Each structure stands twice: as structure tokens, then as C-alpha cells.
Amino acid sequence: MDKEEFHNYVLSFYNGKDGIYRDVDATYTEVVDATRKLDRMYREHGDEPVYDSIDRERVRDFILESR
């Protein structure tokens, strides 16, 4: 999945309107910023993100930590 699809995937779980976990109430900007942090984390370890459910949860955690 490409990055744009991943952003939408994350939002489908964590947006405040119709997401599965609405209590996170993530915005598109928060998802993009947290994805950048995820990408940086992977690069620092010499890896590439796969944008799967584990990465989705990491992005959620980055969003919550940033608040």
C-alpha cells in the first residue's frame, strides 16, 4: 500500500466521525505527521515501513504521545 492509502487506512480506524476507534479522534494532519515519525524510525534502523496493522498502531501511539 502506498503512503496515501496508508493515511486513509489509519483514518478509517481512528477518525472521530466514523472510525472504529472514534475516541482517538485523529486528524489527517496528525496521521501524516505520525507517519513521518514512523518512516524516520524505520530509516534509523535501516528498515522500510510495510504500512500494516502494526504500523497503524504505531502511528496511533505516536499521535497519542504527541498530544
Secondary structure, DSSP 8 states (H G I E B T S, - for coil): --HHHHHHHHHHHH-TTT-TTGGG---HHHHHHHHHHHHHHHHHTT-----SHHHHHHHHHHHHHH-
